[in-house]
C-alpha cells in the first residue's frame, strides 16, 4: 500500500492551521468529485468516499485521528442541515396521497430492514445479535441525497418517485432515533442510552425502548411545529425576508430546533426535518400565499441546499478518511459485500412486502430495489467506534471497526448498484 504520511505538524504551527488545512483538502476534493460526477453521470457519493480513502489511509494527507475528530462534529452539524434542507422539498399533497405506503415503509419496513441486516451481520461476524441490530439500525435509512438527483436524471412515475424519495426523507431521522435505541442494548452507559435505561427501571427494556421511540417522534413533531411557526412569524411580522437576514434566520431555525430537541430528549434531527417540511409547505400549513413569504422561503431553500451540499461533501470524504485499511483485508471485503448484497436483494424487498397489497407487483419490485444507503448510515457509522474509544472499551472498539468498515462497503455497493441499474429496471418494470 502506498503511504505518503505527510507530517503536517512540521509545517503548520497550530491546531487551527491543521484543521484549516484539512478543510481545504476536503473542499478541493469535494469540488473535483462533483465535477467528475457531472461529467460521468455517476452519483457523487461513492466518488467522495473513494477520494476520502485516497487522501486519508492511502496518501496520509489527513491522518485518521484528525479525520475521526472532525467527523464527530461534521456528522452532527452536516446531518441536521441536510435533513432540514430535505424537508423543504417534501410536498404535502403528494405526501398525503401516498401516506399509507410511506408510513408502512418508514415504520414496519424500517424495523424489518434493521432486524434482517442485523441478523446477517451477527451471523457472519459471530457477534451478539444486539451488535448486529446496531449495525442494522445504522444502515436502515435510505438516502435522499442519492435518490433526488437520480430521479431528476431518470424520470419515473411521480407517485413512485414520491414514495421512494419521501420514504428516504422520513426514514433518515427515524434511522437516527432507532440507532440511539439500539445503542441502549449494546452500550447502556452511552449518553444517548440513558433515557431508555431510566425508563427501564419502571418497565422492562423493550417496552422502555418503544415508549422512548414514541416520545422522541411525538415531541420532535411538537417542537418542530413550534419552531416552524416562530420562523414563519419572523418572516411575516418581523420582515426577515432579505439577504442576509433570511439566511441567518434559516440557520438559526435549524440550529435552534436541533438544540431544543436534544435538550428535551427528542430527536434534534427529526425536529430539523419537521421544521423544513412545515416551512417548505407554508401555504398549506399557515394558509399564506403572499409573495413576500414565498420569496423568503425560496431564499431559505437555496441557502439550505448549499449548506446541505457542504455537509454531504464533508461527511463522505471524512468517512473515507476515517477508514482503517487494515480492517479491509480480502475476507472483510467479501463479508461486507455479502452483507451489502443481502440488504439489497433480501432485506429491502422483504421489508417492502408491507406495501404489496397497495401496489402492482412490478411497481413494488421497483420500489424495493431502489433503496441506496448514504448520508445517515455514513454519519452514524463511526459512532460505535468513537464510543468504544471514549470509554476505553476494547470489545466495542473491535465491533465499531467492523460496523464502520461494513457500513462503508454497504454504502459504496448499494449506491453504485442502485444508481447504475435504474435505466434497466425502469425499462423492465415500469414501461
C-alpha positions as CSV (number, residue, x, y, z in Angstrom):
1,X,0.0,0.0,0.0
2,X,1.4,3.4,-1.0
3,X,1.7,5.7,2.1
4,X,2.8,9.3,1.9
5,X,2.2,10.1,5.5
6,X,2.7,13.9,5.4
7,X,3.6,15.3,8.9
8,X,1.6,18.5,8.6
9,X,2.5,19.5,12.2
10,X,6.1,20.2,11.0
11,X,4.8,22.8,8.5
12,X,1.7,24.2,10.2
13,X,2.1,25.8,13.6
14,X,-1.2,25.3,15.5
15,X,-4.2,23.1,15.7
16,X,-6.2,25.8,13.9
17,X,-3.8,25.7,11.0
18,X,-4.1,21.9,10.8
19,X,-7.9,22.0,10.8
20,X,-7.9,24.7,8.2
21,X,-5.6,22.6,6.0
22,X,-7.9,19.6,6.4
23,X,-10.9,21.7,5.5
24,X,-9.1,23.0,2.4
25,X,-8.2,19.4,1.3
26,X,-11.8,18.2,1.8
27,X,-13.2,21.2,-0.2
28,X,-10.7,20.7,-3.1
29,X,-11.5,17.0,-3.4
30,X,-15.2,17.8,-3.0
31,X,-15.2,20.1,-6.0
32,X,-13.2,17.5,-8.0
33,X,-15.8,14.8,-7.0
34,X,-18.7,16.9,-8.1
35,X,-17.1,17.7,-11.4
36,X,-16.4,14.0,-12.1
37,X,-20.0,13.2,-11.1
38,X,-21.3,15.8,-13.5
39,X,-19.2,14.6,-16.4
40,X,-19.7,10.8,-15.9
41,X,-23.4,11.0,-14.6
42,X,-22.3,8.7,-11.7
43,X,-23.5,9.6,-8.2
44,X,-21.0,11.7,-6.4
45,X,-21.3,9.7,-3.1
46,X,-19.0,6.8,-4.0
47,X,-16.6,9.2,-5.6
48,X,-16.5,11.3,-2.4
49,X,-15.9,8.2,-0.3
50,X,-13.1,6.9,-2.6
51,X,-11.4,10.3,-2.5
52,X,-11.7,10.2,1.3
53,X,-9.9,6.8,1.4
54,X,-7.3,8.2,-1.0
55,X,-6.4,11.3,1.0
56,X,-6.7,9.5,4.3
57,X,-5.4,6.0,4.8
58,X,-3.7,5.7,1.3
59,X,-1.8,9.0,1.0
60,X,-1.9,10.2,4.6
61,X,-2.8,13.8,3.6
62,X,-5.3,13.7,6.5
63,X,-4.4,11.4,9.4
64,X,-7.1,9.1,10.8
65,X,-7.2,10.7,14.2
66,X,-7.8,14.1,12.8
67,X,-10.5,12.7,10.4
68,X,-12.3,11.0,13.2
69,X,-12.2,14.1,15.4
70,X,-13.6,16.3,12.6
71,X,-16.1,13.7,11.7
72,X,-17.6,13.8,15.2
73,X,-18.7,17.4,14.6
74,X,-19.4,17.2,10.9
75,X,-21.7,14.2,11.1
76,X,-23.9,16.1,13.6
77,X,-23.9,19.6,12.0
78,X,-23.9,18.3,8.5
79,X,-26.6,15.8,9.0
80,X,-29.2,18.1,10.6
81,X,-28.6,20.7,7.9
82,X,-29.1,18.0,5.2
83,X,-32.3,16.9,6.8
84,X,-33.5,20.5,7.3
85,X,-32.9,21.2,3.6
86,X,-34.6,18.0,2.5
87,X,-37.7,18.8,4.5
88,X,-38.3,21.9,2.3
89,X,-38.5,19.7,-0.8
90,X,-41.3,17.5,0.5
91,X,-44.7,18.4,-0.9
92,X,-47.7,17.9,1.3
93,X,-50.2,17.0,-1.5
94,X,-48.1,14.1,-2.7
95,X,-47.3,13.1,0.9
96,X,-51.0,12.9,1.8
97,X,-51.8,10.9,-1.3
98,X,-49.1,8.2,-0.6
99,X,-49.2,8.5,3.2
100,X,-50.1,4.8,3.9
101,X,-47.3,3.4,1.8
102,X,-44.7,5.8,3.2
103,X,-45.8,5.2,6.8
104,X,-45.6,1.4,6.3
105,X,-42.1,1.6,4.8
106,X,-40.9,4.1,7.5
107,X,-42.1,2.0,10.4
108,X,-42.6,-1.7,9.8
109,X,-40.3,-1.7,6.8
110,X,-37.5,0.2,8.6
111,X,-37.6,-2.2,11.6
112,X,-37.6,-5.3,9.3
113,X,-34.6,-3.9,7.4
114,X,-32.7,-3.3,10.7
115,X,-33.6,-6.8,12.0
116,X,-32.6,-8.7,8.8
117,X,-29.4,-6.7,8.3
118,X,-28.6,-7.2,12.0
119,X,-29.2,-11.0,11.6
120,X,-26.8,-11.4,8.7
121,X,-24.2,-9.2,10.3
122,X,-24.3,-11.1,13.6
123,X,-24.3,-14.5,11.7
124,X,-21.2,-13.6,9.6
125,X,-19.1,-11.9,12.2
126,X,-20.2,-14.1,15.2
127,X,-21.2,-11.2,17.3
128,X,-24.2,-10.8,19.7
129,X,-27.5,-10.0,17.9
130,X,-27.7,-6.7,19.7
131,X,-24.5,-5.6,18.0
132,X,-25.9,-6.8,14.7
133,X,-29.1,-4.9,15.3
134,X,-27.0,-1.7,16.0
135,X,-25.4,-2.2,12.5
136,X,-28.9,-2.8,11.1
137,X,-30.3,0.4,12.6
138,X,-27.3,2.3,11.3
139,X,-27.9,1.1,7.7
140,X,-31.7,1.1,7.9
141,X,-32.2,4.5,6.3
142,X,-32.2,5.1,2.6
143,X,-30.6,8.1,1.0
144,X,-32.5,11.1,-0.5
145,X,-29.2,12.8,-1.3
146,X,-28.7,10.0,-3.9
147,X,-32.3,9.5,-4.9
148,X,-33.3,13.1,-5.6
149,X,-30.7,13.8,-8.3
150,X,-31.1,10.2,-9.5
151,X,-34.8,10.7,-10.4
152,X,-34.1,14.1,-11.9
153,X,-31.8,12.3,-14.3
154,X,-34.1,9.2,-14.8
155,X,-37.8,10.3,-14.8
156,X,-40.3,7.7,-13.4
157,X,-43.9,7.8,-12.4
158,X,-44.4,10.8,-10.0
159,X,-46.1,8.6,-7.3
160,X,-43.3,6.1,-7.3
161,X,-40.7,8.8,-7.1
162,X,-42.7,10.5,-4.3
163,X,-42.9,7.2,-2.3
164,X,-39.2,6.4,-2.7
165,X,-37.9,9.9,-2.0
166,X,-40.3,10.8,0.8
167,X,-39.7,7.4,2.5
168,X,-36.0,8.3,2.5
169,X,-36.5,11.8,3.8
170,X,-38.5,10.5,6.8
171,X,-36.5,7.4,7.5
172,X,-33.3,9.4,7.8
173,X,-34.3,11.0,11.2
174,X,-36.1,7.8,12.2
175,X,-33.0,5.8,11.5
176,X,-31.1,8.1,13.8
177,X,-33.7,7.5,16.5
178,X,-33.6,3.7,16.0
179,X,-29.8,3.8,16.2
180,X,-29.9,5.6,19.6
181,X,-32.2,2.9,20.9
182,X,-30.0,0.1,19.5
183,X,-27.1,1.7,21.4
184,X,-29.0,1.3,24.6
185,X,-28.9,-2.5,24.2
186,X,-25.2,-2.6,23.4
187,X,-23.7,0.2,25.5
188,X,-26.1,1.3,28.3
189,X,-23.6,3.8,29.6
190,X,-23.7,5.8,26.4
191,X,-25.3,9.3,26.8
192,X,-28.0,8.5,24.2
193,X,-29.0,5.4,26.0
194,X,-29.6,7.0,29.4
195,X,-33.3,7.9,28.9
196,X,-34.1,4.3,27.9
197,X,-32.2,2.9,30.9
198,X,-34.1,5.2,33.2
199,X,-37.4,4.2,31.7
200,X,-36.3,0.5,32.0
201,X,-36.3,1.0,35.8
202,X,-40.1,1.1,35.7
203,X,-40.8,-1.3,32.8
204,X,-38.6,-3.8,31.0
205,X,-36.1,-2.7,28.4
206,X,-38.0,-3.5,25.3
207,X,-41.2,-1.6,26.3
208,X,-39.0,1.2,27.5
209,X,-37.4,1.4,24.1
210,X,-40.8,1.5,22.4
211,X,-42.1,4.2,24.8
212,X,-39.0,6.3,24.2
213,X,-39.2,6.0,20.5
214,X,-42.8,7.2,20.6
215,X,-41.8,10.1,22.9
216,X,-39.0,11.1,20.6
217,X,-41.2,11.1,17.5
218,X,-44.1,12.9,19.2
219,X,-42.0,15.5,21.0
220,X,-39.9,16.2,17.8
221,X,-43.1,16.9,15.8
222,X,-44.4,19.3,18.5
223,X,-41.1,21.2,18.8
224,X,-40.7,21.3,15.1
225,X,-44.1,22.8,14.7
226,X,-43.4,25.4,17.3
227,X,-40.1,26.4,15.8
228,X,-41.5,26.5,12.3
229,X,-44.3,28.8,13.5
230,X,-41.7,31.1,15.1
231,X,-39.8,31.1,11.8
232,X,-42.9,31.9,9.8
233,X,-43.7,34.8,12.2
234,X,-40.1,36.0,11.8
235,X,-40.6,36.2,8.0
236,X,-44.1,37.6,8.2
237,X,-44.1,40.0,11.2
238,X,-40.5,41.0,11.7
239,X,-39.9,41.1,8.0
240,X,-36.7,38.9,7.9
241,X,-37.1,38.4,4.2
242,X,-34.0,39.8,2.5
243,X,-30.3,38.7,2.4
244,X,-28.5,38.3,4.8
245,X,-31.3,38.2,7.3
246,X,-33.2,35.4,5.7
247,X,-30.2,33.1,5.6
248,X,-29.3,33.9,9.2
249,X,-32.9,33.1,10.2
250,X,-32.7,29.8,8.3
251,X,-29.6,28.6,10.0
252,X,-30.9,29.8,13.4
253,X,-34.0,27.8,13.0
254,X,-32.0,24.6,12.0
255,X,-29.6,25.0,15.0
256,X,-32.3,26.2,17.4
257,X,-34.6,23.3,16.6
258,X,-31.8,20.7,16.8
259,X,-30.6,22.0,20.2
260,X,-34.1,22.4,21.7
261,X,-34.9,18.8,20.5
262,X,-31.8,17.4,22.1
263,X,-32.3,19.3,25.4
264,X,-35.8,17.8,26.0
265,X,-34.7,14.3,24.9
266,X,-36.3,14.3,21.5
267,X,-34.5,13.9,18.2
268,X,-32.9,17.1,17.0
269,X,-32.6,15.6,13.6
270,X,-36.3,14.8,13.3
271,X,-37.1,18.3,14.7
272,X,-35.0,19.9,11.9
273,X,-36.8,17.8,9.3
274,X,-40.3,18.8,10.6
275,X,-39.3,22.5,10.5
276,X,-38.2,22.1,6.9
277,X,-41.4,20.3,5.9
278,X,-43.7,22.9,7.6
279,X,-41.8,26.0,6.2
280,X,-41.5,24.3,2.8
281,X,-45.3,23.9,2.7
282,X,-46.1,27.2,4.4
283,X,-49.0,27.9,2.1
284,X,-50.8,24.7,3.3
285,X,-49.9,24.9,7.0
286,X,-50.0,28.6,7.6
287,X,-52.6,29.4,4.8
288,X,-50.4,32.2,3.4
289,X,-49.7,32.7,-0.3
290,X,-48.1,36.2,0.0
291,X,-45.2,36.8,-2.4
292,X,-43.0,38.1,0.5
293,X,-43.2,34.8,2.3
294,X,-42.7,32.9,-0.9
295,X,-39.6,34.9,-1.8
296,X,-38.1,34.3,1.7
297,X,-38.8,30.5,1.6
298,X,-37.1,30.3,-1.8
299,X,-34.1,32.0,-0.4
300,X,-34.2,29.6,2.5
301,X,-34.3,26.6,0.1
302,X,-31.3,27.9,-1.9
303,X,-29.2,28.7,1.1
304,X,-30.1,25.4,2.9
305,X,-29.2,23.4,-0.3
306,X,-25.7,24.9,-0.4
307,X,-25.1,24.1,3.3
308,X,-26.5,20.6,2.8
309,X,-24.1,20.0,-0.1
310,X,-21.2,21.2,2.0
311,X,-22.4,18.8,4.8
312,X,-22.6,15.9,2.3
313,X,-19.0,16.6,1.0
314,X,-17.5,16.7,4.5
315,X,-19.4,13.6,5.7
316,X,-18.5,11.3,2.9
317,X,-14.9,12.4,2.4
318,X,-14.1,12.3,6.2
319,X,-15.9,9.0,6.4
320,X,-13.5,7.6,3.8
321,X,-10.5,9.2,5.6
322,X,-11.6,7.6,8.9
323,X,-11.4,4.1,7.5
324,X,-8.8,1.7,9.0
325,X,-7.5,0.0,5.8
326,X,-6.0,-2.8,7.9
327,X,-9.6,-3.9,8.5
328,X,-10.3,-4.2,4.8
329,X,-8.5,-7.4,4.1
330,X,-9.9,-9.6,1.3
331,X,-12.0,-11.6,3.7
332,X,-13.5,-8.4,5.2
333,X,-14.4,-7.1,1.8
334,X,-16.0,-10.4,0.9
335,X,-18.1,-10.5,4.1
336,X,-19.0,-6.8,3.8
337,X,-20.1,-7.4,0.2
338,X,-22.2,-10.4,1.1
339,X,-24.0,-8.3,3.8
340,X,-24.5,-5.4,1.4
341,X,-25.9,-7.7,-1.3
342,X,-28.2,-9.3,1.3
343,X,-29.6,-5.9,2.2
344,X,-30.2,-5.1,-1.5
345,X,-31.7,-8.4,-2.6
346,X,-33.3,-9.8,0.6
347,X,-33.7,-7.3,3.5
348,X,-35.1,-4.4,1.5
349,X,-37.5,-6.5,-0.7
350,X,-38.8,-8.4,2.3
351,X,-39.3,-5.1,4.3
352,X,-41.2,-3.6,1.3
353,X,-43.6,-6.5,1.2
354,X,-45.8,-4.5,3.6
355,X,-46.8,-2.3,0.6
356,X,-47.6,-5.1,-1.8
357,X,-51.4,-5.0,-1.3
358,X,-51.5,-1.4,-2.4
359,X,-49.2,-1.7,-5.5
360,X,-48.9,-3.9,-8.5
361,X,-46.0,-6.4,-8.3
362,X,-43.7,-4.7,-10.8
363,X,-44.1,-1.3,-9.1
364,X,-43.5,-2.9,-5.7
365,X,-40.4,-4.6,-7.1
366,X,-39.0,-1.3,-8.5
367,X,-39.6,0.5,-5.1
368,X,-38.0,-2.4,-3.2
369,X,-34.9,-2.4,-5.4
370,X,-34.3,1.4,-5.1
371,X,-33.1,1.9,-1.5
372,X,-29.4,3.0,-1.6
373,X,-27.7,3.8,1.7
374,X,-25.9,7.1,2.0
375,X,-25.7,10.1,4.3
376,X,-27.3,8.9,7.5
377,X,-25.5,5.5,7.6
378,X,-22.3,7.3,6.8
379,X,-22.8,9.9,9.5
380,X,-23.6,7.2,12.1
381,X,-21.0,4.6,11.1
382,X,-18.2,5.8,13.3
383,X,-20.4,6.3,16.4
384,X,-19.9,2.9,18.0
385,X,-16.1,3.1,17.3
386,X,-15.9,6.6,18.9
387,X,-17.9,5.4,21.9
388,X,-15.6,2.5,22.3
389,X,-12.5,4.8,22.2
390,X,-14.2,7.3,24.6
391,X,-14.9,4.6,27.2
392,X,-11.7,2.6,26.5
393,X,-13.8,-0.5,25.7
394,X,-11.7,-2.8,23.5
395,X,-14.6,-5.0,22.7
396,X,-16.7,-2.0,21.5
397,X,-13.7,-0.7,19.5
398,X,-13.5,-4.0,17.7
399,X,-17.2,-4.1,17.0
400,X,-17.1,-0.4,16.0
401,X,-14.3,-1.2,13.4
402,X,-16.4,-4.0,11.9
403,X,-19.5,-1.7,11.8
404,X,-17.6,1.2,10.2
405,X,-15.9,-1.0,7.5
406,X,-19.1,-2.9,6.7
407,X,-21.1,0.3,6.5
408,X,-18.7,1.9,4.1
409,X,-18.8,-1.2,1.9
410,X,-22.6,-1.2,2.1
411,X,-22.9,2.5,1.1
412,X,-20.5,2.1,-1.8
413,X,-22.1,-1.1,-3.2
414,X,-25.7,0.0,-2.8
415,X,-25.2,3.4,-4.3
416,X,-23.2,2.0,-7.2
417,X,-25.6,-0.9,-8.0
418,X,-28.9,1.0,-7.4
419,X,-27.9,4.1,-9.4
420,X,-26.5,2.2,-12.4
421,X,-29.4,-0.2,-12.8
422,X,-32.2,2.4,-12.8
423,X,-32.5,2.6,-16.6
424,X,-32.7,-1.2,-16.8
425,X,-35.3,-1.5,-14.0
426,X,-37.3,1.4,-15.4
427,X,-37.5,-0.3,-18.8
428,X,-38.3,-3.8,-17.5
429,X,-40.7,-2.9,-14.6
430,X,-42.3,0.5,-15.5
431,X,-42.6,0.6,-19.3
